[in-house]
Amino acid sequence: MIELSVTLEQLITTVKQLQPCDRAKVAKALIDVELKSELADLVRELYNQNPVVEVTDSDIMQEIKAMRDRTRNQR
């Protein structure tokens, strides 16, 4: 493994010299890293929330019936 110490400006200058398809690969890699970071934050946030109360089949059927009744009454 090779490690190089470069400044941000050096990195930007180097990326600008790449072919468009290679610049696109760099951009995709940066986006992937950012998306993974945001996804990890979202997952942590979801795990820190209180658990959702279980919804039963009966609850779902009652909600469907109520929506159907409302729809019929609006006609």
C-alpha positions as CSV (number, residue, x, y, z in Angstrom):
1,M,0.0,0.0,0.0
2,I,1.3,3.4,-0.9
3,E,0.5,6.6,1.1
4,L,0.9,10.0,-0.4
5,S,0.5,13.3,1.5
6,V,-1.3,15.8,-0.7
7,T,-3.1,19.0,0.0
8,L,-6.7,19.6,-1.1
9,E,-5.6,22.0,-3.8
10,Q,-3.1,19.5,-5.2
11,L,-5.9,16.9,-5.2
12,I,-8.3,19.2,-7.0
13,T,-5.6,20.2,-9.5
14,T,-4.9,16.5,-10.2
15,V,-8.6,15.6,-10.6
16,K,-9.1,18.4,-13.0
17,Q,-6.4,16.8,-15.2
18,L,-8.2,13.5,-15.5
19,Q,-10.3,12.5,-18.5
20,P,-14.0,13.1,-18.1
21,C,-14.8,9.4,-17.5
22,D,-12.2,9.2,-14.7
23,R,-13.4,12.5,-13.2
24,A,-16.9,10.9,-13.1
25,K,-15.5,7.9,-11.3
26,V,-13.9,10.2,-8.7
27,A,-17.2,12.1,-8.3
28,K,-19.1,8.8,-7.9
29,A,-16.7,7.5,-5.3
30,L,-17.1,10.8,-3.3
31,I,-20.9,10.6,-3.6
32,D,-20.8,6.9,-2.5
33,V,-18.8,7.8,0.6
34,E,-21.1,10.6,1.5
35,L,-24.3,8.5,0.9
36,K,-22.8,5.7,3.1
37,S,-22.1,8.2,5.8
38,E,-25.7,9.7,5.6
39,L,-27.2,6.2,5.6
40,A,-25.2,5.2,8.6
41,D,-26.4,8.3,10.4
42,L,-30.0,7.5,9.5
43,V,-29.7,3.9,10.7
44,R,-28.2,5.1,14.0
45,E,-31.1,7.6,14.3
46,L,-33.7,4.9,13.6
47,Y,-32.1,2.5,16.1
48,N,-32.2,5.2,18.8
49,Q,-36.0,5.7,18.4
50,N,-38.4,4.0,20.6
51,P,-39.8,0.8,19.1
52,V,-43.1,1.1,17.2
53,V,-46.1,-0.6,18.6
54,E,-47.0,-3.7,16.6
55,V,-49.8,-3.2,14.1
56,T,-52.1,-6.2,13.9
57,D,-54.0,-7.5,10.9
58,S,-57.2,-6.3,12.6
59,D,-55.8,-2.8,12.9
60,I,-55.0,-2.8,9.2
61,M,-58.4,-4.1,8.2
62,Q,-60.2,-1.5,10.4
63,E,-58.1,1.3,8.7
64,I,-59.0,-0.1,5.3
65,K,-62.7,-0.2,6.1
66,A,-62.6,3.3,7.5
67,M,-60.9,4.6,4.3
68,R,-63.4,2.8,2.1
69,D,-66.3,4.3,4.1
70,R,-64.8,7.8,3.8
71,T,-64.4,7.3,0.1
72,R,-68.0,6.1,-0.4
73,N,-69.3,9.1,1.7
74,Q,-67.4,11.6,-0.5
75,R,-69.0,10.4,-3.7
